[in-house]
């Protein structure tokens, strides 16, 4: 994985548990379908995506910075699911 600045690392550490829960629990993916490398790649992409990318949930990412790891993230869950689906199709 590429080197992250402090802000990106903090955001990554908050997003990774959410992406993992959504992929394995909510979407029912297996570890063969969605590997640790996939999890890392998607989480990193969510943290480093350009501001002009048309990700539906991007406006909510700034809210993540203020949330703890146990927070409920209903506003971005669907956006993360769409990113996972898109990633797995490629």
Secondary structure, 3 states (H helix, E strand, C coil): CCCCCHHHHHHHHHHHHHHHHHHHHHCCCCCCCCCHHHHHHHHHHHHHCCCCCCCCCHHHHHHHCCCCCCCCCHHHHHHHHHHHHHHHHC
